[in-house]
Amino acid sequence: MTRFTLAAAALLGLAHEVLADLQPCGPAQYDPAQYVCWDNQFLCPITGGEPLSNCAGACYSKFMYTCTNSVLTLLPPVDTPFTLTVDNPGLPIHGKPVTAGGLHWTLDGETSSYCPEQVGSACPPGDTTVLAAYQGSVSMSVMVPGGQQAYLDPYWNMGYTQAHSAYLPPGSIREGFGAYQGGGFVNLNGNGWGWAACPPRASGGGGPGWNLVARNETNADKFNECHPINLKINSLPSGTLGAWQYT
Ligand SMILES: *[C@@H]1O[C@H](CO)[C@@H](O)[C@H](O)[C@H]1NC(C)=O
């Protein structure tokens, strides 16, 4: 009985693969769950829930590029503070914010911040997580003197420094981030493996909520319960500070 059940399950799995609802794209056949067909001619993959766009036959992400007169160009760097939201329409946390808490970025968590009593009402509200990017590095948009730098920690989670401290765990990476106006926040370390959202309890740490991890070729297997996502940039007015300090 057990053997039969296993064999039947295996066959069903196989049938599912073979019978994926293929559609024509010109002379080719494609699975619309994995690809998008442009002009009945060009196939582009769907990555992180984003059907890649087509620029004269080249597939590109709108989180990083724009296509002008059939030429791909990088979006300009964002030059104001911003918030980030998760982008993958297939996930329940689509559109939810990146949140700072416990010196760590999480997804759809609670922003945790602190305002000294003597600063009082002069503190920013401290209930949203506001960031600023500059020449490949990213920091928390805070009022506290010295600021708070954000970085990839040795586990390839995003962390940030404690206020009044410049300490980073050995092996942390503080550069190589792209932040594009009208686009996304991209980790350029790790050869384009991109961000993933790890559901509660999946490997990837981060406690009870969804955790953000940066994938690369050596950790991709470990994060196979996690889902690829993009991080969308939502620009704020110049000079916006999110908190006195994030905790
Ligand atoms: C990939 O990420 C892991 C942490 O998850 C890190 O230990 C490793 O050094 C990274 N690999 C590369 C090639 O950067």
The ligand as an SDF file (V2000), in Angstrom:
LIG
                    3D

 14 14  0  0  0  0  0  0  0  0999 V2000
   26.9400   33.7110    0.6410 C   0  0  0  0  0  0  0  0  0  0  0  0
   26.2400   33.9340    1.8420 O   0  0  0  0  0  0  0  0  0  0  0  0
   26.7350   33.2010    2.9450 C   0  0  0  0  0  0  0  0  0  0  0  0
   25.8350   33.4980    4.1340 C   0  0  0  0  0  0  0  0  0  0  0  0
   24.5370   33.0250    3.8730 O   0  0  0  0  0  0  0  0  0  0  0  0
   28.1750   33.5930    3.2290 C   0  0  0  0  0  0  0  0  0  0  0  0
   28.6760   32.8260    4.3050 O   0  0  0  0  0  0  0  0  0  0  0  0
   29.0040   33.3530    1.9790 C   0  0  0  0  0  0  0  0  0  0  0  0
   30.2980   33.8310    2.1910 O   0  0  0  0  0  0  0  0  0  0  0  0
   28.3990   34.0550    0.7730 C   0  0  0  0  0  0  0  0  0  0  0  0
   29.1010   33.6300   -0.4290 N   0  0  0  0  0  0  0  0  0  0  0  0
   29.6990   34.4650   -1.2590 C   0  0  0  0  0  0  0  0  0  0  0  0
   30.2830   33.8610   -2.4760 C   0  0  0  0  0  0  0  0  0  0  0  0
   29.7940   35.6600   -1.0430 O   0  0  0  0  0  0  0  0  0  0  0  0
  1  2  1  0
  1 10  1  0
  2  3  1  0
  3  4  1  0
  3  6  1  0
  4  5  1  0
  6  7  1  0
  6  8  1  0
  8  9  1  0
  8 10  1  0
 10 11  1  0
 11 12  1  0
 12 13  1  0
 12 14  2  0
M  END
$$$$
